[in-house]
């Protein structure tokens, strides 16, 4: 058996500029970090090589891998001509919560398959191929940031160039400031899961509108300002940048926010948070806030009391997608 783990991510600024309809004309950028919540994928030869077995949120047993219902698994296994195996996926958080689960799964699956056949691939290749699977082959209306965040891991500034290339630059900062940033961030689960595709499809269409494109440009400037502040070991404006980005993000498409999310955000600001945002495309999932340690207990109590929203503990991680177990290579 072989097992991989691939991290989920939180994006601070620039989300939406990673879509081709925007970056091919303007260029794009995102500031994000991976976190210590993971997608785990295992693979081993199935005892009957005539069948391929899949276990995710549902179970599948097929003779022909072309009959696999899971679109990503179908695409990857047919592309790599892999059958007669059992693949199992489990995760620390459910899909549809704004942490990039679909792309995390795709990166993890590719890493699992390549490792299974004994082929090393770079983090760049993993991210590139994951984008190719989701965006080019399956035509998902998504951008590129999640695949690169999951593959590389760490706190990074990711640039999406007009020619389609991507550059990933780690943020270099003092260790104590890095820890302070991590400690000042709080996540809360809204209790609602959603499919990002509808919101992202509208957002992709809206990018052609001048006002929406201009707001995305402003979001890129915020990401660049965040990067510069972190590299200067200055956290004084981080919450303000988050807040400005959230205000801009809500203009990109309908359904990004709703009255419940707006109420939670207002409570958080009134309880000491300096800024925040909803993670992912919008509509549900996790809220992220920047709040200094001495005000965090009050913020958490208020959200729990008034909206029954629970704090979700996490830390930054820096490994990206990795193999964590290799058993006896009886498939050789």
C-alpha positions, 0 to 999 in steps of 0.5 A, spaced: 500 500 500 502 507 498 499 513 502 499 520 500 497 526 504 495 533 500 494 539 504 488 544 503 489 551 503 486 558 505 487 564 500 488 571 503 488 575 497 487 575 489 482 569 488 479 570 482 485 573 478 487 565 477 482 564 472 484 564 464 479 569 462 482 574 467 490 573 467 491 572 460 489 579 459 491 582 465 496 577 469 494 575 476 496 573 483 494 570 489 497 570 496 495 563 500 498 558 505 497 551 505 494 548 512 495 542 516 488 539 514 489 534 509 486 529 503 489 522 504 489 517 498 491 510 498 492 505 493 494 498 492 493 492 487 486 489 488 486 482 489 482 481 483 485 484 477 479 484 473 476 489 477 478 497 480 475 499 486 474 506 489 472 508 496 470 516 497 464 519 499 461 513 495 463 506 493 464 504 486 466 497 483 468 497 475 471 492 470 472 497 465 475 504 468 471 508 462 465 506 467 468 510 473 463 515 475 467 520 479 470 524 473 477 526 476 478 519 477 476 517 471 480 522 467 486 520 471 486 513 471 484 512 463 490 517 462 495 513 466 492 506 464 491 504 471 486 499 473 486 493 477 487 497 484 483 499 490 483 507 491 481 510 498 480 517 499 479 520 506 479 528 508 480 532 515 474 536 512 468 535 507 468 538 500 464 544 498 467 548 504 472 553 501 478 550 502 480 547 495 478 540 496 477 538 489 484 541 486 487 538 493 484 531 491 486 532 484 493 533 486 493 528 491 491 523 486 496 524 481 501 524 486 499 517 488 498 514 481 505 517 479 508 514 486 505 507 485 508 506 478 515 509 481 515 515 477 518 521 480 514 528 478 516 535 481 511 539 484 510 544 478 508 538 474 503 535 479 500 542 479 500 543 472 497 536 470 492 537 476 490 544 472 490 540 465 485 535 468 480 540 471 480 546 467 482 543 460 479 536 460 473 536 465 472 544 463 471 546 470 470 553 471 475 554 476 482 557 476 489 555 478 491 557 485 488 551 489 492 546 485 499 550 486 497 551 493 496 544 494 502 541 490 507 546 493 505 547 500 507 553 504 506 560 505 506 563 497 505 569 493 503 565 486 503 569 480 499 567 474 502 570 467 499 572 461 502 566 457 499 561 462 505 560 466 505 560 473 511 562 478 511 560 486 515 564 491 515 563 498 514 568 503 520 570 507 519 573 514 522 572 521 520 566 525 516 570 530 512 574 525 510 568 522 508 565 528 504 571 530 500 571 523 498 564 524 496 565 531 492 571 529 488 568 524 481 564 526 477 560 522 469 558 523 465 553 520 458 556 517 455 549 517 454 550 510 457 546 504 456 549 497 458 547 490 463 553 487 461 551 480 455 556 479 458 562 483 465 561 479 461 560 472 458 567 473 464 570 476 468 567 470 462 570 465 462 577 469 470 578 468 469 581 461 465 587 465 470 593 466 467 594 473 468 587 475 475 586 472 477 593 475 475 590 482 480 584 480 485 588 479 484 592 485 484 585 489 491 583 485 494 590 488 492 588 495 495 581 494 501 584 492 501 589 498 500 583 503 506 580 500 510 586 501 508 587 508 509 580 510 516 581 507 517 587 511 515 583 517 509 588 518 502 585 520 499 592 522 495 592 515 493 585 514 486 585 517 485 591 513 487 588 507 483 582 508 477 586 509 478 590 503 479 584 499 472 581 502 468 588 500 471 587 493 470 580 492 462 580 494 462 585 487 464 579 483 458 575 483 451 574 486 451 569 492 458 570 494 455 572 501 448 572 504 445 575 510 448 569 515 455 570 513 454 578 513 451 577 520 457 573 522 462 578 519 459 584 523 459 580 529 466 578 528 468 586 527 465 588 533 468 583 537 475 585 535 477 582 528 480 587 524 478 584 518 476 577 514 473 574 509 469 567 506 474 562 504 473 559 497 468 561 491 463 563 496 456 561 499 458 557 505 464 554 508 469 557 512 470 564 515 477 567 516 478 572 521 484 576 523 484 578 530 489 579 536 490 574 541 487 578 547 480 579 543 480 572 540 476 568 546 471 574 546 470 573 538 469 566 539 464 566 544 460 571 541 459 567 534 458 561 538 452 564 542 449 568 537 450 564 531 452 557 533 458 557 529 464 553 532 472 555 531 476 551 527 483 550 529 489 549 524 496 551 523 500 553 517 504 547 513 509 547 508 510 540 505 505 540 500 503 533 497 507 528 499 508 520 500 507 518 507 507 511 507 510 505 502 508 498 504 512 492 501 512 493 493 508 487 492 506 490 485 513 490 482 
